[in-house]
Amino acid sequence: MKSPGPHRSLSSGASSALRSAFAHSGAAVEFRDRAAKNASVLDDLVRKDGDPDRRILFRNTTIITGKADQSVLRGNVLVIGSKIADVGPAAGTGADGTNAVVIDASDSILMPGFVDSHLHAWEGQLRGMSPDADFDHYLEVAHKTLGTLFRPHDTYIGNLVSSLVSLYSGVTTIVDNSHNSRTADHSSAAVEALFDSGIRGVHAAAAPRFGAWDQQWPADLDRLQSEYFSSPDQLVTLRMMDTTADAEAWRFAHERGLWVSSEIGSDWVDNIPELHRLGLVTETHTFNHCLGLSEAEWQIIADTGVKVNVSPRSDTLFGLGPSFPAIDEALAHGIRPGLSMDNELSYGVDMFTEMSVLTHLQRGRVHQRRYAEEDNVPAPITAGDAIEFATLRGAENAGLIDRTGSIEAGKEADLILIDTTAPNTIPATDPVATVVAYAHPGNVSAVFVGGEVRKWDGHLVGVDMHTVRAVAEQSRDWLLAESRKN
């Protein structure tokens, strides 16, 4: 066997720089100094929680605005109270920045929090239950078996776990498609978990698909509205979810000014043209998946302003409809879709992966069609498109595009910081590419919802994760034990 060859030497400058980089004693001092500074800033942020005049200045950062023009700039962002007050190189440098909590974000990317357009949050403690499931297996586990056993307590735990992992991952808003509302108490538990988590949530109450329930839906939405949703400015808002595209349910929602989220695919729903003739398909609808739809159905969606989201991992892993996200169909009709993660039975909440999977799938199919010399091949989507889908278009799906989804003066300060000093994010040559193709939830160093800090220095703020883990495991174990008795 040959002995190793001589070590290839670097230039003296490079060698010296590398030796310096591995001088651990200096790095340790820097780490301690940074940790102490981060702790001090967190104390200031928490002390001023709820103060409508509180000022936060994100200074000297790379800003992915999330706006439709996909602009990126270098500068500051000033937050006053819950809202973004100013964006740009001079933001917060005048009197309006006086007494601000200053966050040195020079080694970070600041961007809008992600928006999950469609997440069945009640299933949170079922995470990882079925890593290899197809759709039939998912229905058997989540809906026909364990879902029928859920107590209100289990619904609370599921929603809490899903909301917390969303915040940890940089998702500041979820549309909570809650299709296991077996009793009024189940719905109340789901809503209370959203409030307690501190996430911006859109609770979409729906009837269960299988098993016994109180038949209180949709009438119970009136109770929920009066008990929990007194202000349009609060973090959690209400809408209906309907899995059957039922005309009477949609009419009920329209009469109350409620949006409707629906699971839409040719295998599940065949009455969209009829609902359109009845005037029940409007811009206050969010359609999830949109798989296998006809040209006529897509034209109805485009003409009426229905919001659409696609689920790259769910559609492909579970084998839904044609098992490919309807991204090209949406774009061909001028629809910019949101992104959604559906559920956690087989994969985790992670918008970074969702964006990456969508980009690879869509571009792969484009290249295949080009290789086959097909006609009318769509353009490949870009990393900037993926971020727009995960932020601004998600906010559109949530009915909140005027409040969140981009970094603009007047919008709510739903913001995340992504660390660009980690091994996988250096050098951050292109910030948009860094987010879509290289970053992961562990790189999200800070999360703010309405200007309130939810994650800081890589950890959720004010959350006892040991207790959360214990109650999640207890709920999961009880459900599994009960299922074995049947």
Order of alpha helices (4+ residues) and beta strands (2+ residues): alpha-alpha-beta-beta-beta-beta-beta-beta-alpha-alpha-beta-alpha-beta-alpha-beta-alpha-beta-alpha-beta-alpha-beta-alpha-alpha-beta-alpha-alpha-alpha-beta-beta-beta-beta-alpha
